[in-house]
């Protein structure tokens, strides 16, 4: 029988990974010979040899991995717009998440990892993981987890059939993110990134996240619209593992997810490189992966369609959180270059005169710098006594770009000396710009 071709329209695709996921599913349908999918055109050309296109089976397969399809073009307006009430609930949910986070911080429940919770690499990485597991990572990894859950053959009791494969998957995922995150941090220590590079680097990442947030909120198209995506060959190894029945396949599959094209994952990988530390890079990626685990694990065990969690309110909540994180990251990038934005009220420290020298004292701990604002006099030498009680991967170095100060810190007392020559505000921060303060020079 001569082959026929039929165009179908698919909504929900964002990148080449989506194309691969759908193509893998449709290849299993008897009679389909070739599939050409374009996430940009939101369509697929199906070549089949049967008398009639098995459209109902195609719909079922595509729906199973979280997409929608139709024989007619899907209007862009099909996507529901958020009402004022839904926006209100989204903002309320963001505020609720913030209150829960502050409560955990106040109760000391975040201290178990001994980190500065204002440090993006640690305190925020877990939260970013949760956010990612409800957005782009869910689209990329979650859909494949669903596919893996339906294809991987396991026998025995409920635990062996339903829980064990996913426990192995996430064990492999967490181990890989820890080891490879540490490797990226080690690489960063060798290439020695300059403060200027770090400043621009951080701002560029932040701008990408702004776009990602606006895309989640429905205001701009996906970056893949402009041709920015991972190569399709990146999915070949994944496809082989996904169909494997080997006992260790789930763990290897989980480890390989480190290389899947998720904007959040790649941003955290870049931060790991910039840390220049094995431990910082390892913990950053591990905590990020840990944040993605609850949703992905539940998704795999129950084989729930990820689109069912993508309610309007939840989607807007995710977008707002990402946008807040992006603007905070922009302020961090500016801080590295010496430009400090006022994001909160600082504590003003005391300046003591000892002869012809101004002496200021500052403490560093997991909560940041205390105090973080000093009023000092122009043309009078300053002795800056920095007492480090607790130190994280971010606060192990302090920088004052205006005066070319780049001082590694150690536990105990550290001395920095300089002479302010011009009036105005001069910013200082940790080397990643996350913890900051300023000098008011009079």
C-alpha positions, 0 to 999 in steps of 0.5 A: 500500500502506498504511503500517505502523509497527514499533518497534525497540530500539537500544542505544548511543545517548547524544544527539540526534547519535546519533539523527541519525546512525542516521536518516540511515542508515535513510533510504537503505533503500527502503520506509522513509517516516519514522523517529522515534528517541528516545535516551532511550527507546532505541527507534525507530518505523519507518514503512514501505510494503513488505510486510515490514520490511527488518529485516536491512538495518536491522540492517546499517545501524545496526551499520555506525555502531556501534550494536546493534538488536533487535525485542525490548527490550534489557535494561540488564544486557546490558552486561558488567560488569567483572571484578576482573581487568579492573579490575586491567588497567585500573588497570595500563594507566593506570599504564603511560600515566602512566609513558610520559608521565613518561618523555616529560617526563623526556626533554624530548620535550614541550618542543618546544611550550615549555609547562608540562606541569602546565598543563592547557591545553597538556601535558594537552590533547593527552592529553585529546584522545587520551582523548576520541577513545576515548570521547564524541568517538568516539561523536559524530565517529567515527560520522560519520567512518565514514559520511563514509568510506562515502559520500564519492565519490573516484576515482583511486589508493589515495591519492586514494580512501582517504587524501586525503579524510581528510587534508583532513578532519583538516587542516580540523579542526586549522585550525578548532580553532586559529583558533576556539580563538584566537578564543575566547581573544580573546573571553575577554580582552575579557570579563575574567573575575574570579577568583571566576567562574573558581573556580566555573567551573572547579569546575563543569567538573570536576563535569561531567567527574566525571559523564562519567567515572562514566558511562564507568565505567558507574555513572551515566546520560548527562547527556542523560538529563536533557535536556542536549543540543545542538539537533537543527538543529545537525546539518543543515549537517553532513548536507549536507556529509557527502553532498557530493562537492565536493573541499573538502567533507572540509576544511569537514566537518572544520572544522565538527566544532568545533561538534559536541556532545562534552563534552570538546570543549566543556570545552576550549572553555570553558578557551580562553575562560577563558585570555583569550589568542589563542595560549593558546586556539589552542594548547589547542584545536589540541593537543586536536584533534591528540590526537583525530587518530590514532584518528579518522584510522585509523577513517576510513581503515579504516572500522572500527566504533568499537564494536570498540575499546570493550573493557571494559578500555579503557572502564574505563581511559578512565573512570579517566583522566577521573576523575583529570583531573576531581579535579585540575581541582577542586583547581585551582578551589579553588586559585583561591579560595585553598584549596590541597589537598595533592596532592604534597610541596612544596619549602620555600624559605628566608626571609631577613631584611633589616631589618624585611622578610622576603625570599623568592625563587621561580623560575618555569619550565615545571616550575612554582614552585621552591620552592613552600612558604614559612614566614613570620612573622605581621605582618612585611612580605614582599618576594616576589621572583619570577624568571621563567625560562620562562613559559606561558599559565597561569603568566603571572599569579600570584594570592593570593586571601586578600590580593587579589593578582593580579600579571601576570608577565613574564620576569625579576624580579617583586616582590610585597609584602604583610604576613601578618596571621593565622596559618595556611596561605595558598595561591597559584597561577597564575591557572588554579589548575594550578600552586600553592604555599602560605605557612605563616604562624607 
